[in-house]
Amino acid sequence: MSIDNKTTENGKLPLQNVICCGYFEKLLQNFGWFSIQTEEGEKLCMPYMLSGNEKIRVNNCPACGKEVRSVEIEPDFLSRCI
């Protein structure tokens, strides 16, 4: 599951960029992210939270429960998800 990283003129995410209910996008900057290299460049994937030195993977949206573990985003997308 990947999301398009284009934003509207007012800086808000258009509907096709919403991963699930919209709440998860508001939390993107609060998570750590693993990264992978693709043909298109670096992608951030598999969000996690730190618990001490342990990385706890986020499998589901805390609001609606949709699976978000397989989300892939562009690194600069985080700064536009406010």
Residue pairs with C-beta under 8 A, 6 or more apart in sequence:
1 19
1 68
1 70
1 71
1 72
2 43
2 71
2 72
2 73
3 17
3 19
3 71
3 72
3 73
3 77
4 16
4 17
5 17
5 73
5 74
5 76
5 77
5 80
6 14
6 17
7 13
7 14
7 17
7 80
8 14
11 80
11 82
13 22
13 25
13 80
13 81
17 25
18 25
19 25
19 61
19 66
19 68
19 71
20 61
20 63
20 64
20 66
20 68
21 61
21 63
21 64
21 66
23 61
23 62
23 63
23 64
24 61
24 62
24 63
24 64
24 66
24 68
25 81
26 81
26 82
27 62
28 47
28 73
28 77
28 78
28 81
29 78
29 79
29 81
29 82
30 49
31 47
31 48
31 49
31 58
32 47
32 48
32 49
32 50
32 55
33 44
33 45
33 46
33 47
33 48
33 73
33 78
34 44
34 45
34 46
34 48
35 42
35 43
35 44
35 45
35 75
36 42
36 43
36 45
36 72
37 43
41 74
42 75
43 72
43 73
43 74
43 75
44 72
44 73
44 74
44 75
44 77
44 78
45 70
45 71
45 72
45 73
46 57
46 69
46 70
46 71
47 57
47 58
47 68
47 69
47 71
48 55
48 56
48 57
48 58
49 55
49 56
49 58
50 56
57 69
58 68
58 69
59 67
59 68
59 69
60 66
60 67
60 68
60 69
61 68
